[in-house]
Amino acid sequence: MSGQKKRPVTQAVGACMVGWVGGGARIGAIGVAAVAMAAVQGAGADVQAQTVALTGGLVYPISSEPVEGGTVLMVEGRIAAVGADVDIPAGAEVVDVSGSVVMPGIIDAMSYYGIAGEDMNEVPNPLTPELRIIEAFAPFGTFGSGAAGEIRVRELLSGGVTATYIGPGDATVVGGQGAVVKTAGARFDDLIVRAPAAIDITLGGRPASTYRDQSRSPSTRMAVVAQLRDLLVKAQEWTAGREGGSEAGEAAAGPRNLGMEALARMLAGEIPARVQANATRDIRVAIELAEEFGFELVIDGAAGAHQMAGELADRGIPVILGPISHPYISGEEIPDAGEYGGVDERNVLWLNEAGVHVSLASFSRGFGRFGPGVAGQWLLIDASIARGHGMSEADVLRAVTLSPAEALGVADRMGSLEAGKDADVVVFDGDPLSIRTWATRVYVGGSLVYERED
């Protein structure tokens, strides 16, 4: 990578705002912009100081065509307008980013960043849907800024990552409940976007090997699936008892059960099951389980998914792939080669061409002893390999922004530059898919949380 190409020029603007006019790539509803305008005009300098306009850059909204010389207006932590002809309210901070690319923050769709290695798996029990990863998440100390004040994950911010999915490890069958978190915020609660966001499940040889080494069940793929099915049947029966509606029905269902409550949400479609499956036989089992029990399915890892691209596309099942350069996402020091027999760097290209909803993720292990070759901050660089294999720039960028937002159930808040969404915005000093490019400014919730130093 090269050094910083251009230092943005920041100034305050004194002109009054007359109206909200979008350019060639007009985005969002006039009503949202009008509300933002009212907030600016009806408040004092404190509110105006939170109004930022990034001007002159090549804007990649992701949800629509790029805008040359565009403006992204952020008001009170949200995107107020995007376009080539956006009026800027009086008192706004104006940052000239000419020569730069402006796009939504990168979303790492699967990461263990901030989770201590010993907190990733509750190995004594293979089935723990009641566990919540957010209770093990520690964005403090050397993981964050190391100082009091706002929590900022500088490593991830340096790569333009503004949000990530964190989940339990893959040593057990049902690991627990994952969450979507941001990489900067004033308080811990400000980091949480969605929790729980999914139930994490692992199929294949990884959980079987965990218990085979302990000479107990489940030590085979058959037992892994059998125990999972048995748990889901019990969850169905528990839910049916709870849905009786009468006091007698409630009593018959027995006391609260945190694991059953979590699975009930999954079976009701409130959150998906994220099933780690790499070999085609395990992906097929995941599909069969989703059809049997009626839950929403997201496939993680999916190293051999291109061999089932048509089936995944027909069923509309989202796939979250490991890094293109290093798809061995297992937590084992030496992954089982049988899990990855179909590995090919063109996996993402073939899935995308087949119409599969595909996202790319780092699967970074954070504080774990061993980790894949791609850390979260290099996710965009790794994604550029797909461009080299022929995937369009638009599709590659979508695979690390809007597609993961959709798969994570947070597309109403992030993943694209649209009026009303969170102002999670990254400024790059060149082509975002070039190894010579750096993130120079990163905004989370409209606040500048990272600025590259010369």
Backbone hydrogen bonds, N-H to C=O, Kabsch-Sander energy under -0.5 kcal/mol:
donor,donor_aa,acceptor,acceptor_aa,energy
2,S,436,R,-0.7
9,V,96,D,-1.3
10,T,8,P,-0.5
11,Q,94,V,-3.1
13,V,92,A,-1.9
18,V,16,C,-0.6
21,V,19,G,-0.7
26,R,23,G,-0.7
27,I,82,V,-0.8
33,A,29,A,-1.6
34,A,30,I,-2.6
35,V,31,G,-2.1
36,A,32,V,-2.1
37,M,33,A,-2.5
38,A,34,A,-2.4
39,A,35,V,-2.0
40,V,36,A,-1.8
41,Q,37,M,-2.7
42,G,38,A,-2.3
43,A,40,V,-0.8
47,V,44,G,-0.7
48,Q,44,G,-1.9
49,A,45,A,-2.4
50,Q,47,V,-1.6
51,T,48,Q,-1.9
52,V,50,Q,-0.6
52,V,74,M,-2.5
53,A,93,E,-3.0
54,L,72,V,-2.6
55,T,53,A,-0.7
55,T,95,V,-2.7
56,G,70,G,-0.8
57,G,70,G,-0.9
58,L,100,S,-2.8
59,V,57,G,-0.8
59,V,67,V,-2.7
60,Y,102,V,-3.4
62,I,64,S,-0.6
63,S,61,P,-1.2
67,V,59,V,-2.5
68,E,66,P,-0.5
70,G,57,G,-2.4
70,G,67,V,-1.0
71,T,83,G,-2.9
72,V,54,L,-2.2
73,L,71,T,-0.5
73,L,81,A,-2.8
74,M,52,V,-3.5
74,M,72,V,-0.5
75,V,78,R,-2.8
76,E,50,Q,-0.7
77,G,50,Q,-0.6
78,R,75,V,-1.8
79,I,421,K,-2.9
80,A,73,L,-3.2
81,A,73,L,-1.3
83,G,71,T,-1.8
87,D,85,D,-0.5
91,G,13,V,-2.9
92,A,89,P,-1.6
93,E,51,T,-3.0
94,V,11,Q,-4.8
94,V,92,A,-0.6
95,V,53,A,-3.2
95,V,93,E,-0.5
96,D,9,V,-3.9
96,D,94,V,-0.6
97,V,55,T,-3.1
97,V,95,V,-0.8
99,G,56,G,-0.7
100,S,97,V,-2.1
101,V,428,F,-2.5
102,V,58,L,-2.2
103,M,426,V,-2.3
105,G,424,D,-2.0
106,I,160,G,-3.0
107,I,400,V,-2.8
108,D,106,I,-0.6
108,D,163,A,-2.3
109,A,107,I,-0.9
109,A,360,L,-0.8
111,S,165,Y,-2.0
112,Y,364,S,-3.1
115,I,112,Y,-2.0
116,A,114,G,-0.5
116,A,136,A,-0.5
117,G,367,F,-0.6
119,D,116,A,-1.8
120,M,117,G,-1.1
123,V,121,N,-1.2
125,N,122,E,-1.6
128,T,174,V,-2.5
131,L,128,T,-1.4
133,I,177,Q,-2.7
135,E,132,R,-1.7
136,A,133,I,-2.3
137,F,133,I,-0.7
138,A,114,G,-2.0
140,F,138,A,-1.1
143,F,140,F,-1.8
144,G,141,G,-0.8
146,G,141,G,-0.7
151,I,185,G,-2.9
152,R,150,E,-0.6
153,V,183,T,-2.6
154,R,152,R,-1.4
157,L,153,V,-2.6
158,S,154,R,-2.3
159,G,156,L,-1.3
160,G,157,L,-2.0
161,V,156,L,-2.2
162,T,106,I,-2.2
162,T,160,G,-0.6
163,A,106,I,-1.3
164,T,181,V,-2.8
165,Y,108,D,-2.5
166,I,164,T,-0.5
166,I,179,A,-2.9
167,G,111,S,-1.1
169,G,120,M,-3.3
173,V,126,P,-1.1
174,V,126,P,-2.4
175,G,173,V,-0.6
175,G,200,D,-2.1
176,G,200,D,-1.0
177,Q,131,L,-3.2
178,G,198,A,-1.8
179,A,166,I,-2.5
180,V,194,R,-2.7
181,V,164,T,-2.9
181,V,179,A,-0.5
182,K,191,L,-2.7
183,T,162,T,-1.6
185,G,151,I,-2.0
190,D,187,R,-0.6
191,L,187,R,-0.6
191,L,188,F,-1.7
192,I,188,F,-0.6
192,I,189,D,-0.7
193,V,180,V,-2.7
193,V,191,L,-0.5
194,R,180,V,-1.7
197,A,178,G,-2.6
198,A,178,G,-0.7
199,I,272,P,-2.1
200,D,176,G,-3.2
200,D,198,A,-0.5
201,I,199,I,-0.5
201,I,274,R,-2.9
202,T,173,V,-2.7
203,L,276,Q,-2.5
208,A,204,G,-0.8
209,S,205,G,-2.7
210,T,206,R,-1.5
211,Y,207,P,-1.6
211,Y,218,P,-0.5
212,R,208,A,-2.1
213,D,209,S,-1.8
215,S,212,R,-1.4
216,R,211,Y,-2.6
224,V,220,T,-2.1
225,V,221,R,-2.2
226,A,222,M,-2.4
227,Q,223,A,-2.7
228,L,224,V,-1.8
229,R,225,V,-2.8
230,D,226,A,-2.4
231,L,227,Q,-2.1
232,L,228,L,-2.3
233,V,229,R,-2.5
234,K,230,D,-2.1
235,A,231,L,-2.1
236,Q,232,L,-2.2
237,E,233,V,-2.4
238,W,234,K,-2.7
239,T,235,A,-2.6
240,A,236,Q,-2.5
241,G,237,E,-2.0
242,R,238,W,-1.8
243,E,239,T,-1.7
244,G,241,G,-1.0
245,G,242,R,-0.7
250,E,246,S,-2.3
251,A,247,E,-2.5
252,A,248,A,-2.5
253,A,249,G,-1.5
254,G,250,E,-0.6
254,G,251,A,-1.2
261,E,257,N,-2.5
262,A,258,L,-1.9
263,L,259,G,-2.2
264,A,260,M,-2.6
265,R,261,E,-1.6
266,M,262,A,-1.5
267,L,263,L,-2.9
268,A,264,A,-1.7
269,G,266,M,-1.4
270,E,265,R,-2.3
271,I,265,R,-0.9
273,A,296,E,-3.1
274,R,199,I,-2.8
274,R,272,P,-0.6
275,V,273,A,-0.8
275,V,298,V,-2.8
276,Q,201,I,-3.2
276,Q,274,R,-0.6
277,A,275,V,-0.6
277,A,300,D,-2.2
282,D,279,A,-0.6
283,I,279,A,-2.2
284,R,280,T,-2.5
285,V,281,R,-1.6
286,A,282,D,-2.2
287,I,283,I,-2.1
288,E,284,R,-2.3
289,L,285,V,-2.6
290,A,286,A,-2.2
291,E,287,I,-2.1
292,E,288,E,-2.2
293,F,289,L,-2.6
294,G,290,A,-1.6
295,F,290,A,-0.6
296,E,266,M,-0.6
298,V,273,A,-2.5
299,I,318,P,-2.4
300,D,275,V,-2.6
300,D,298,V,-0.5
301,G,320,I,-2.0
302,A,277,A,-1.4
302,A,300,D,-1.9
304,G,278,N,-1.9
305,A,302,A,-1.7
307,Q,304,G,-1.6
308,M,305,A,-2.4
309,A,306,H,-1.0
312,L,308,M,-2.3
313,A,309,A,-2.5
314,D,310,G,-2.6
315,R,311,E,-1.6
316,G,312,L,-0.6
316,G,313,A,-0.9
317,I,312,L,-2.2
319,V,357,H,-2.7
320,I,299,I,-3.3
321,L,319,V,-0.6
321,L,359,S,-2.8
322,G,301,G,-1.0
326,H,323,P,-0.6
329,I,327,P,-1.8
339,E,336,D,-1.9
340,Y,337,A,-1.2
341,G,338,G,-0.6
343,V,340,Y,-1.6
347,N,344,D,-2.1
350,W,346,R,-2.7
351,L,347,N,-2.5
352,N,348,V,-2.5
353,E,349,L,-2.5
354,A,350,W,-1.6
355,G,351,L,-0.5
355,G,352,N,-1.2
356,V,351,L,-2.5
358,V,356,V,-1.0
359,S,319,V,-2.3
360,L,399,A,-2.4
361,A,321,L,-2.1
363,F,110,M,-2.8
364,S,110,M,-0.5
367,F,112,Y,-0.5
367,F,115,I,-0.9
368,G,365,R,-2.3
375,A,373,G,-0.6
378,W,375,A,-2.0
379,L,376,G,-1.7
382,D,378,W,-2.4
383,A,379,L,-2.4
384,S,380,L,-1.1
384,S,381,I,-0.5
385,I,382,D,-1.6
386,A,383,A,-1.5
387,R,383,A,-0.7
388,G,384,S,-1.5
389,H,385,I,-1.2
390,G,387,R,-1.5
391,M,386,A,-2.4
396,V,392,S,-2.4
397,L,393,E,-2.5
398,R,394,A,-1.9
399,A,395,D,-1.7
400,V,397,L,-1.0
401,T,398,R,-1.4
403,S,398,R,-2.5
405,A,401,T,-1.7
406,E,402,L,-2.3
407,A,403,S,-2.5
408,L,404,P,-2.2
409,G,406,E,-1.0
410,V,405,A,-2.8
411,A,405,A,-0.8
413,R,410,V,-2.1
414,M,410,V,-1.7
417,L,61,P,-1.8
418,E,416,S,-1.2
420,G,79,I,-3.2
421,K,418,E,-2.1
422,D,413,R,-2.2
423,A,77,G,-2.5
424,D,422,D,-2.2
425,V,423,A,-0.8
425,V,443,Y,-1.5
426,V,103,M,-3.1
427,V,441,R,-2.9
428,F,101,V,-3.2
428,F,426,V,-0.5
429,D,438,W,-2.2
434,S,431,D,-2.0
437,T,434,S,-1.5
439,A,158,S,-0.7
440,T,427,V,-2.9
440,T,438,W,-0.6
441,R,427,V,-1.3
442,V,450,Y,-2.3
443,Y,425,V,-3.4
444,V,447,S,-2.2
446,G,423,A,-2.5
447,S,444,V,-1.5
449,V,442,V,-2.5
449,V,447,S,-0.8
450,Y,442,V,-1.3
452,R,440,T,-2.3
